[in-house]
Amino acid sequence: MASSILSSSAKPSYSATKTPAPIANRLPPQNPATTTLPSRAAAPRFAHGLSAAAVRASPSARRLLALARPVRASQQQPPPPRRRPEYVPNRIDDPNYVRIFDTTLRDGEQSPGATMTSAEKLVVARQLARLGVDIIEAGFAASSPDDLDAVLAIEVGNAPLGEDGHVPVICGLSRCNRKDIDAAWEAVRHVRRPRIHTFIATSEIHMQHKLRKTPEQVVAIAREMVAYARSLGCPDVEFSPEDAGRSNREFLYHILEEVIKAGATTLNIPDTVGYTLPYEFGNLIADIKANTPGIENAIISTHCQNDLGLATANTLAGARAGARQLEVTINGIGERAGNASLEEVVMAIKCRGELLDGL
């Protein structure tokens, strides 16, 4: 049949189709003196497509179309600036406010070539204060007499450097022992808002091979040292269960409950070896928030290392899951592969806050 069609002598009748008359010939003659153009108001704004259908449709459809049109930039009102809530160690009155904890002067200094003198630390600390960070971790006082110079703490921690009068919290790091805690308190006790940050390992591998202690002993030490830090007169104590990302969840809930009872105001959850993925770390923060008794009396914090290149992603996942303090460094510098980057974390929240539940 196909061959018969191909061999057919019938030709398409294209020539039989009449050529349409020009448009001008089909329009009725008009008198130029009496002809008026339709007004812009009478003419439909849209000629074709869905918009034209909406214009011809019911009034409700036209209202929906109007709502769908973008608002001109000149008509958009910028949101009012949000004020920094008053600092209370274990509570933030604005549920969407996130505290920025900068540890450039402590963890960042562990980056090769980043060691700073006291004078250099003071220069950086002034800039961090002007930048508006909430907490500056200035050093590990027990490591050397020069690590957390009192001049840095007194100047930056007492005199506002920004236009808004903001004075940052000054924090000193310590292990869970009295000598370290005494050194940290001596370094920060003269500032307006002092904080002691103490830590002990909680993962099974660290407790067994580094500390050589049982879980019960670790809980007892953590509880005792947090209480000791509070007894010195420090109203703001942060506790970190080192290597929390690889720690047993039930054990984490237990030790965090105990240090809250002892007076911890911030619970920092570190991914010490940069091992977790964002969904894992987000779930860890959410589980701690849901299962730790007394968690409403403390701030959950994150501290993410960048060994797998996920420090910023993990930090944002933690914030979305309920963390309200984020530990960062300038340019992400720090031990091994570094930390979460201050500028990446802050700008991600600023630019994509609508996807982070309005942070």
C-alpha positions in Angstrom: 0.0 0.0 0.0 2.9 2.3 0.8 4.3 1.7 -2.7 1.0 2.6 -4.3 0.9 5.9 -2.4 4.4 6.7 -3.5 3.7 5.8 -7.1 0.4 7.7 -7.2 0.3 10.5 -9.8 -2.0 12.6 -7.6 -0.5 15.9 -6.7 -1.2 18.0 -3.7 -3.7 20.7 -4.5 -1.7 23.5 -2.9 -2.4 25.7 -6.0 -6.1 25.2 -5.5 -6.0 27.0 -2.1 -7.1 30.6 -2.4 -4.7 33.2 -1.2 -6.3 35.1 1.6 -7.1 38.7 0.9 -4.9 41.3 2.6 -6.1 42.4 6.0 -6.7 46.0 4.8 -9.1 44.7 2.1 -11.1 42.8 4.7 -11.7 45.8 7.1 -14.8 47.9 6.6 -14.2 51.3 5.2 -13.9 54.0 7.9 -14.2 57.7 7.9 -11.0 59.2 9.3 -12.8 62.2 10.6 -15.2 60.2 12.7 -13.0 57.3 13.7 -11.5 57.3 17.2 -9.1 55.0 18.7 -10.2 52.9 21.7 -9.1 54.2 25.0 -6.3 52.4 27.0 -8.8 51.7 29.7 -11.1 49.9 27.3 -8.5 47.9 25.6 -7.5 44.5 27.1 -4.1 44.7 28.7 -3.3 41.1 27.7 -3.7 39.9 24.1 -3.3 36.1 24.5 -2.4 33.2 26.8 -3.5 32.5 30.4 -3.5 36.2 31.2 -6.1 36.9 28.5 -8.2 34.1 29.7 -8.1 35.5 33.2 -9.1 38.9 32.0 -12.2 37.4 30.2 -12.9 35.2 33.2 -14.8 36.0 36.4 -13.9 38.9 38.8 -12.4 36.4 41.3 -10.0 35.1 38.7 -8.9 38.6 37.9 -8.3 39.2 41.6 -6.1 36.1 41.8 -4.1 37.3 38.8 -3.5 40.6 40.4 -2.3 39.0 43.5 0.2 36.9 41.5 1.8 39.9 39.9 5.2 40.8 41.6 5.2 43.9 43.7 7.3 46.7 42.4 10.6 47.2 44.3 9.6 50.7 45.2 6.5 49.3 46.9 8.4 46.7 49.0 9.1 47.8 52.6 12.3 46.6 54.1 11.8 44.6 57.3 12.5 46.6 60.5 15.9 45.9 62.0 15.8 43.3 64.8 17.2 44.3 68.1 19.7 42.2 69.9 17.9 40.6 72.9 19.2 41.4 76.4 21.9 38.9 77.3 20.8 36.2 79.8 23.2 33.3 80.0 20.7 30.4 79.9 17.9 32.0 77.9 17.2 34.0 74.7 14.0 35.9 74.8 13.8 36.0 71.0 13.3 32.4 69.9 14.8 33.0 66.4 17.9 34.8 67.6 21.1 32.9 67.2 24.2 33.8 69.3 27.5 33.9 67.4 30.4 32.4 69.4 33.8 33.2 67.8 36.7 31.0 68.7 39.3 32.4 66.3 41.5 33.4 69.2 41.4 29.9 70.7 40.6 27.1 68.2 41.6 29.2 65.2 45.0 29.7 66.7 45.6 26.0 66.4 45.7 26.4 62.6 49.4 26.1 61.4 50.9 29.5 61.3 48.0 31.2 63.1 49.6 31.6 66.5 49.2 35.1 67.8 50.8 37.2 70.5 48.7 39.0 73.1 48.9 42.2 71.2 47.8 40.6 68.0 44.9 38.9 69.8 43.8 42.3 71.1 43.7 43.7 67.6 41.5 40.8 66.4 39.3 40.9 69.5 38.6 44.6 68.9 37.4 43.9 65.4 35.3 40.9 66.5 33.6 43.2 69.1 33.0 45.8 66.4 31.6 43.1 64.2 29.1 42.4 66.9 29.8 38.8 67.8 28.0 37.7 71.0 30.8 35.7 72.6 34.6 35.8 72.1 36.5 32.7 73.3 39.8 34.4 73.9 42.1 31.5 74.8 43.0 28.5 76.8 44.4 30.2 79.9 46.0 27.1 81.5 48.1 26.4 78.4 50.4 29.4 79.0 50.4 32.6 81.1 50.3 34.7 78.0 47.4 33.0 76.3 44.6 35.0 77.8 46.1 38.3 78.7 44.1 40.3 81.2 44.5 43.4 79.1 42.5 41.8 76.3 39.8 40.7 78.7 39.5 44.0 80.5 39.5 46.3 77.5 37.3 44.4 75.0 35.0 42.9 77.7 34.2 46.1 79.5 34.1 49.0 77.0 31.6 49.0 74.1 33.3 49.4 70.7 30.3 49.4 68.4 27.7 52.1 67.9 25.0 50.0 69.7 26.9 49.8 72.9 27.3 46.1 72.7 29.9 44.4 75.0 30.7 40.8 74.1 30.9 37.9 76.6 34.6 36.9 77.1 35.1 33.2 77.5 38.1 31.1 78.7 38.5 27.4 77.9 39.4 24.8 80.5 39.5 21.1 80.9 37.4 19.6 83.7 39.9 20.1 86.5 40.3 22.7 89.2 43.7 24.1 87.9 42.3 24.8 84.5 39.1 26.3 85.8 41.0 28.5 88.3 43.2 29.9 85.4 40.2 30.5 83.2 38.3 32.4 85.9 41.3 34.5 86.8 41.6 35.6 83.2 38.0 36.6 82.7 36.6 37.5 86.1 37.1 41.2 85.7 35.0 41.6 82.6 31.4 42.6 82.5 30.2 39.3 81.1 32.6 36.4 82.0 32.2 32.8 80.9 34.0 29.6 81.7 33.9 26.9 79.1 34.8 23.5 80.4 34.9 20.1 78.5 35.4 16.4 78.9 35.3 13.6 76.4 32.1 11.4 76.3 32.6 9.0 73.4 33.4 5.4 74.3 36.8 5.5 72.4 37.9 8.7 74.2 36.8 7.6 77.6 38.4 4.2 77.3 41.7 5.1 75.6 42.4 8.8 76.4 40.8 9.3 79.8 40.8 5.7 80.9 37.7 6.3 83.0 34.3 4.8 83.2 31.2 6.6 82.0 30.1 7.0 85.7 33.4 8.6 86.6 33.1 11.0 83.6 29.7 12.1 84.7 30.8 12.7 88.3 33.8 14.8 87.1 31.7 16.9 84.8 29.0 17.5 87.4 31.6 18.4 90.1 33.6 20.8 87.8 30.6 22.7 86.5 29.5 23.2 90.1 33.0 24.3 91.0 33.1 26.9 88.2 29.7 28.3 89.4 31.0 28.4 93.0 33.8 30.7 92.0 31.2 33.3 91.2 31.0 32.8 87.4 27.3 33.1 86.4 27.9 31.7 82.9 29.3 28.2 82.4 29.5 26.3 79.1 29.9 22.6 79.1 31.1 20.5 76.1 30.9 16.7 75.8 33.9 16.3 73.6 33.4 14.0 70.6 29.6 14.2 71.1 29.1 13.2 67.5 30.3 9.7 68.2 28.9 9.4 71.8 26.1 7.2 72.9 22.9 9.1 72.8 21.4 7.9 76.1 24.7 8.7 77.8 24.7 12.2 76.3 21.2 12.9 77.6 22.3 11.7 81.1 25.5 13.7 81.4 23.9 16.9 80.0 21.0 16.5 82.5 23.6 16.3 85.3 25.6 19.4 84.3 22.4 21.4 83.9 21.5 20.5 87.4 25.0 21.6 88.5 24.6 25.0 86.9 25.7 24.8 83.2 24.0 27.6 81.1 25.2 26.5 77.6 25.5 23.0 76.3 27.9 22.9 73.4 27.7 19.8 71.1 31.0 19.3 69.3 31.5 17.2 66.2 35.1 17.1 67.4 36.6 15.0 64.6 34.4 16.4 61.8 32.8 13.0 61.2 29.0 13.5 61.0 26.9 14.4 58.0 24.3 17.3 58.1 21.3 15.1 58.6 23.0 13.2 61.4 24.1 16.3 63.2 20.7 17.9 62.8 19.1 14.8 64.3 21.6 14.8 67.1 20.6 18.3 68.1 16.9 17.6 67.7 17.2 14.4 69.9 19.1 16.3 72.6 16.5 19.0 72.6 13.7 16.4 72.8 15.2 13.9 75.3 17.4 15.9 77.8 15.6 16.7 81.1 16.0 20.4 82.0 17.1 21.4 78.5 14.7 24.4 78.6 17.1 25.9 81.2 20.1 26.0 78.9 21.2 27.1 75.4 22.2 24.4 72.9 25.3 25.2 71.0 27.2 23.7 68.0 30.9 23.3 67.3 31.7 21.6 64.0 35.1 20.7 62.6 35.6 20.6 58.8 37.4 17.4 58.2 34.9 16.2 55.6 34.2 19.8 54.4 30.8 19.9 56.2 31.4 22.2 59.1 29.1 25.0 57.8 26.5 22.6 56.6 26.4 20.8 59.9 26.3 24.1 61.8 23.2 25.2 59.8 21.6 21.8 60.3 22.1 22.2 64.0 20.7 25.7 64.1 17.6 24.6 62.2 17.1 21.7 64.7 17.2 24.1 67.7 20.7 25.2 68.5 20.8 28.9 69.4 24.6 29.4 69.7 26.9 28.6 66.8 30.7 28.4 67.3 32.7 29.6 64.3 36.0 31.2 63.3 37.1 33.8 60.8 37.7 32.1 57.5 37.0 28.8 59.2 40.6 28.5 60.4 41.3 26.0 63.2 42.7 22.6 64.1 43.3 20.2 61.2 40.9 21.1 58.4 39.4 24.0 60.4 36.0 25.0 61.8 32.7 26.4 60.6 33.3 29.7 58.9 31.8 32.8 60.6 31.1 34.6 57.3 29.6 31.5 55.6 27.3 30.7 58.6 26.2 34.3 59.1 25.5 35.1 55.5 23.7 31.8 55.0 21.3 32.7 57.8 20.9 36.2 56.5 20.3 35.2 52.9 18.3 32.0 53.4 16.7 32.6 56.7 13.3 31.7 55.4 14.5 28.1 54.8 15.9 28.0 58.4 12.6 28.7 60.1 13.1 32.4 60.2 16.4 32.5 62.1 
